[in-house]
Amino acid sequence: MKKVPVFKHAHAIGIVDYIDNLDRWDGRNFNSGRNGRHLGVGRCKKGWYVCYGTQWQGERSYAELVPETEARRICLKHNPDIFFELFGEDLADLM
């Protein structure tokens, strides 16, 4: 599996597995809203991270440590279908 550097407050602190589990099919490609861009949320020893992937030449994929609340927000925005898989709970029915 591909590894990417993970950052916390603009400082590299290690490497994590590359993940793009928030990508959605747009009819032609899997992406996270823009062509060539990918997004994923994962968990590592230090907590939750968001992986920002790119297919563009000259750019590098990377990850960033985030609080769990931010990981949840990003998951809900980009792919709520995997919320239970990541966080182990169903979304609240607010109706």
BAMITOR-491717 format. One record per atom (N, C-alpha, C): x, y, z. Coordinates in steps of 0.2 Angstrom, whole numbers, padded with zeros to 4 digits, always signed. Example, Ala and Ser with C-alpha at 12.3 -4.5 7.8 and 13.67 -1.06 7.14 Angstrom:
// residues 2
+0066-0028+0039
+0062-0022+0039
+0066-0016+0039
+0064-0011+0035
+0068-0005+0036
+0064+0000+0039
//
This chain:
// residues 95
+0004-0006+0000
+0000+0000+0000
+0004+0006+0000
+0002+0011-0004
+0006+0017-0004
+0006+0021+0003
+0011+0024+0004
+0012+0028+0010
+0013+0036+0009
+0010+0040+0013
+0011+0047+0012
+0013+0050+0018
+0016+0056+0018
+0018+0060+0024
+0012+0063+0028
+0012+0062+0034
+0007+0065+0038
+0009+0071+0042
+0005+0077+0042
+0007+0083+0045
+0003+0085+0051
+0006+0088+0056
+0002+0091+0061
+0005+0098+0062
+0000+0103+0062
+0002+0110+0062
+0008+0112+0058
+0008+0109+0052
+0013+0111+0046
+0020+0107+0047
+0020+0103+0052
+0026+0099+0053
+0025+0091+0052
+0029+0089+0048
+0029+0081+0046
+0030+0077+0052
+0026+0073+0054
+0027+0069+0060
+0027+0061+0059
+0027+0059+0052
+0027+0052+0051
+0024+0051+0044
+0022+0044+0043
+0019+0042+0037
+0013+0038+0039
+0008+0038+0034
+0002+0034+0035
+0000+0031+0028
-0005+0026+0028
-0007+0023+0022
-0011+0028+0018
-0010+0028+0012
-0014+0032+0007
-0021+0029+0007
-0026+0034+0008
-0033+0031+0007
-0037+0036+0004
-0042+0034+0000
-0046+0038-0004
-0053+0036-0004
-0055+0034+0002
-0062+0031+0004
-0068+0036+0003
-0066+0042+0002
-0072+0047+0002
-0073+0049-0006
-0070+0046-0010
-0071+0047-0017
-0078+0045-0019
-0081+0048-0024
-0087+0046-0027
-0087+0046-0034
-0091+0041-0037
-0091+0040-0044
-0095+0046-0048
-0092+0050-0052
-0095+0055-0055
-0098+0054-0062
-0098+0047-0064
-0100+0045-0071
-0094+0044-0075
-0088+0046-0074
-0082+0045-0078
-0076+0043-0073
-0076+0045-0067
-0070+0044-0063
-0072+0044-0056
-0068+0041-0052
-0068+0042-0044
-0064+0048-0042
-0067+0053-0039
-0064+0059-0036
-0068+0062-0031
-0065+0067-0028
-0068+0070-0022
-0071+0077-0024
-0073+0077-0030
-0076+0084-0032
-0073+0087-0037
-0066+0086-0038
-0063+0089-0044
-0059+0084-0047
-0058+0084-0054
-0054+0079-0057
-0047+0079-0055
-0045+0073-0054
-0038+0072-0052
-0037+0073-0044
-0042+0074-0040
-0041+0075-0033
-0045+0070-0029
-0042+0067-0024
-0045+0062-0020
-0044+0064-0013
-0049+0061-0009
-0049+0062-0002
-0051+0056+0002
-0048+0055+0008
-0050+0050+0012
-0049+0051+0019
-0052+0048+0024
-0052+0048+0031
-0050+0042+0034
-0045+0042+0038
-0042+0036+0041
-0040+0037+0048
-0039+0031+0052
-0036+0032+0059
-0029+0029+0059
-0025+0032+0063
-0018+0029+0064
-0017+0030+0072
-0011+0028+0074
-0009+0028+0081
-0010+0035+0084
-0009+0040+0081
-0010+0047+0083
-0017+0050+0083
-0022+0046+0080
-0029+0049+0079
-0031+0048+0072
-0035+0053+0070
-0039+0053+0064
-0034+0057+0059
-0035+0055+0053
-0031+0059+0048
-0035+0060+0041
-0034+0065+0038
-0037+0066+0031
-0032+0066+0026
-0033+0062+0021
-0028+0061+0016
-0030+0065+0010
-0026+0069+0007
-0027+0073+0001
-0023+0070-0004
-0026+0067-0009
-0023+0064-0015
-0023+0068-0021
-0018+0067-0025
-0018+0071-0032
-0015+0066-0037
-0017+0067-0043
-0015+0064-0049
-0011+0068-0053
-0010+0075-0051
-0007+0080-0055
+0001+0080-0055
+0004+0080-0060
+0011+0080-0060
+0014+0086-0057
+0019+0085-0053
+0022+0090-0049
+0019+0091-0042
+0014+0088-0041
+0010+0089-0034
+0011+0082-0030
+0011+0082-0024
+0012+0076-0020
+0005+0075-0015
+0004+0069-0014
-0002+0067-0010
+0001+0068-0003
-0003+0070+0002
-0001+0070+0009
-0007+0069+0014
-0006+0069+0020
-0011+0068+0025
-0010+0073+0031
-0016+0074+0034
-0015+0079+0040
-0019+0076+0046
-0016+0077+0052
-0020+0074+0058
-0025+0080+0059
-0031+0077+0061
-0037+0081+0062
-0041+0079+0068
-0044+0083+0072
-0048+0080+0077
-0054+0076+0074
-0057+0071+0079
-0062+0067+0076
-0068+0071+0074
-0070+0077+0077
-0075+0081+0074
-0074+0083+0067
-0068+0085+0065
-0067+0087+0059
-0067+0081+0054
-0064+0075+0056
-0065+0069+0052
-0072+0067+0050
-0076+0068+0055
-0084+0066+0055
-0087+0071+0050
-0085+0078+0050
-0088+0083+0046
-0086+0082+0039
-0080+0080+0038
-0077+0079+0031
-0081+0073+0028
-0081+0068+0032
-0085+0061+0030
-0092+0063+0028
-0096+0067+0032
-0103+0068+0030
-0103+0072+0024
-0099+0077+0023
-0099+0081+0017
-0097+0077+0011
-0093+0073+0011
-0090+0070+0005
-0093+0063+0003
-0094+0059+0008
-0097+0052+0007
-0100+0049+0014
-0106+0052+0015
-0110+0049+0021
-0111+0042+0021
-0111+0039+0015
-0112+0031+0015
-0108+0027+0019
-0102+0030+0020
-0097+0026+0024
-0096+0028+0031
-0100+0032+0034
-0100+0035+0041
-0100+0029+0046
-0104+0025+0045
-0105+0019+0050
-0098+0015+0050
-0096+0014+0044
-0090+0010+0043
-0084+0013+0047
-0083+0020+0046
-0078+0023+0049
-0079+0024+0057
-0085+0026+0059
-0086+0028+0066
-0090+0024+0070
-0092+0018+0067
-0096+0013+0071
-0102+0015+0074
-0105+0020+0071
-0112+0022+0073
-0116+0025+0067
-0123+0024+0068
-0127+0027+0063
-0128+0034+0064
-0130+0038+0058
-0131+0045+0058
-0138+0046+0062
-0139+0051+0066
-0145+0052+0069
-0150+0054+0064
-0156+0051+0065
-0162+0053+0061
-0165+0059+0065
-0165+0065+0062
-0167+0072+0064
-0174+0073+0063
-0178+0069+0059
-0185+0070+0057
-0189+0068+0063
//
